[in-house]
Amino acid sequence: MGNQTLFLTIDTNSCAGTSTEVNFIEHVQAVITLNATRRGDVTIFLTSPMGTRSMMLSRRPKDDDSRDGFVRWPFMTTHCWAEKPRGKWILEVRFEGQHQQTGYLKQWQLLMHGTKKQPYEGLNLDHLQEHSKLAIVKKAHGAST
């Protein structure tokens, strides 16, 4: 792929109805295997079903690797903390740089870590600022129940 962006999606129910059900995210890992002409020119973003876009990997000017790539590499984000995990997750992989890039993404897997119960259950949240992450996800959870 030459200086382009690859979009991949996973639609998940986050193990709903099982003993390992996740209703509120703590953190998410995208476990990725990929290779590129120049590993330092690969950037990765992950977008949650609630629309939070996290940069998982930025460009690295001194990373000249063209052989090893990333093998089952766990990239992690906490930016979607307390969000609902069900729905479409979007992985965005960019191969960009000064020169033509060649790369491939062999596989990816999404691992969600979180809780079944609300992480803010029992807390007095009257003091929250309207635009805090916790206020936003609490409002989103209340609107969809």
Sequence and secondary structure as in RCSB ss.txt:
>XXXX:A:sequence
MGNQTLFLTIDTNSCAGTSTEVNFIEHVQAVITLNATRRGDVTIFLTSPMGTRSMMLSRRPKDDDSRDGFVRWPF
MTTHCWAEKPRGKWILEVRFEGQHQQTGYLKQWQLLMHGTKKQPYEGLNLDHLQEHSKLAIVKKAHGAST
>XXXX:A:secstr
  S EEEEEEEE TTTTSTT  SEEEEEEEEEEEEESSGGGEEEEEE TT  EEEEE   TT   SSS EEEEEE
EE TTTT    EEEEEEEEE SSS   EEEEEEEEEEEEESS TTTT   TT  TTSHHHHHHHHHHHT 
